Amino acid sequence: MIHATELRLRQQTALTPRLQQSVKLLQMSALEFNQEVRQALVENPFLEEDEENLPAYMAGDEADGTNTPVEPAQAIAPSIIASENGPVEYSGDYPASRHTHDGAPMDMGQWVGASISLQERLDQELRTYRLSPRDRLLAQYIVQALDEDGYLRQPLDELADNSIFGTPPDESEWRAALRLVQQLDVPGLGARDLKECLTLQLQAMDEQRAGVALARRIVDEHLNVLARHDYEALQRAVGSSESELRQACDIIRSLDPRPGRRYDQAPPAYIVPDVIVRKENGQWKVHCNRGAVPQPRLHRAYADLFRTTRYRDRGPMAQELQEARWLVRNVEQRYSTIQRVAEAIVRLQHMFFEYGPVALRPLMLREVSAELDIHESTVSRATANKYMATPMGILEFKYFFSRELATDTGGSCSAGAVRALIADLIDNEDPRMPLSDVALASRLAADGIVVARRTVSKYRAQLKRPPAEMRRQY
């Protein structure tokens, strides 16, 4: 009898080099894909860039079999201005083409910015919040006090001279500012100690995920036991099974105890949309953003010359020719798969494109998988680090996959729709009496949507809305 693990190993081994390359290309982001293709164009003599056919490409509609010529969009930054029935226009700092004004190729190094510090990154995040000058100053003092690990080691009342504020800030103001900072960017920043750092990261996780609740309890009550690696004592203390404990501990080990360290190493992320969605003749159409990536094709002259040679040692060059053919086919396969997945998302989320985020419906990967009759892992790769330029902005494919939340009427709505409702409630609140997270949860419950206060706080933070104390206007 063949063991299941042995069978999986045999299946992995049987994966052909071409399929391995296909899987690799599909899961890349647009920028990584660009770099991979450029490197192949440089290294493989049987490849050349197809610049003749670059000005326009054909985007087919499988439903009616028609083809519409579309100008290729360019690589863009995370801002977009689009009209419903016109060409998509972009504002940003990406180049308008892959060549400079004098025709020379553009250096990809221009696409990469310098790394930014933790404080610079959080200052950028703060500028996206609507805050009073006083609240902004409080938050900025906290941000500037964070150490290289992302921790706040100083007491709040020692961060600034009270004379700077006129009326000295009280403890509740400092705590509200700290909660805001702890919601900026990655979870765990602004923690006063390791326990709080891990707790903040666990609170940002889906509370329905298996093992998260137990992980929170371990960090809150038994972190010292976990630090001693005394798993028998830990299991007795929490009263869980061995498998449940292992699952919770795996989650805790996946957390980052020094979330501030990543900022000195990572450059800012530029976004290159993989597809553009716009309304044409009353229908939402999806077009691949081919203009952002060089289009490889087989160098026919070199390939024909190679076939006529009589050299004995043709092995290495034959391999390069084969790899060139694979790349050209796999590039087209990548475009095809991403477009099919994007078209399925647009079909399944049609109401979102018509009415906005409030109409976002619950959607799972397996639903797209069934729609297209492809494996769920393929859908996962085709949606990872992929972006869609829409009239509502540049959105990650994953944005459209939102878990289902039950309502008290027996129906359901998506987490994305709940976030949109929370944003609408905050945007229309009385600024003199802003809604607390408890009040927001109560308003949602009145509409039949039961959401925990902690979930409301998480969604509010994702929407970049500060706590109620910092939204109050006197």
LINSUL-V213972 format. One line per field, one symbol per residue. phi: phi as a letter, one per 40 degrees, with the letter a starting at -180 (. if undefined). burial: b if it has 9 or more other ideal C-beta (glycine too) atoms within 8 Angstrom, else e. A space follows every 10 residues. Layout:
BEGIN
phi->???
burial->???
END
This chain:
BEGIN
phi->.ccdcccccc ccccccdccd cccccccccc cccdcccccc cccbccbacc ccccdaabbc bccbgcbbcb cccbcbccba baccbbccbb bibcccacbc ccgccccccc cbcccbcdcc cccccccccc bcdccccdcc ccdccccccg cbcccdcbca cccccgcdcc cccccccccc ccccfcchcg ccacdccccc cccccccccc gccccccccc bbccccccfc ccccccccgb cccccccccc cccccbcbcc ccccbccccc bbccbbbacb fgbcbbbccc ccbcccaccc cccccccccb cccbddcccc cccccdcdcc ccccdccccc ccccccccbd ccccbgdccc ccabdcccdc cbfbcccccc ccbcfbbbcb cchcbcdcdc bbccbcbccg caacccccdc cccccccbcc ccbccccccc cccccccgbc bcdccccccc cccgbccddc ccbc
burial->eeeeeebeeb eeeeeeebeb bbbebbebeb bbbbbbbbeb beebebbeeb eeebeebebe beeeeeebeb ebbbbbbebb ebeeeeebeb eeebbeeeee eeeeebebee beeebbebbe bbbbbbeebe beeebbbbbb bbbebbeebb bbeeebeebe eeeebeeebe eebbbbbbbb bbebeebbbb beeebbbbbb bbbebebeee bbebbbbbbb ebbebbeeee eebbbebbeb eeebbebbbb bbeebeeebb bbbeeeeeeb bbbbbbbbbe eeebbbbbbb bbbbbbbbbe ebbeebeeee eeebeeebeb bebbbbbbbb bebbbebbbb bbbbbbebbb bbbeeebbbb bbbebebbbe bbeeeeebbb bbbbebbbbb beebbebeeb bbbebebeee eebbbbbbbb bbbbbbeebe eeebbebebb bebbbeebbb beeebbbbbb bebebbbbbb bbee
END
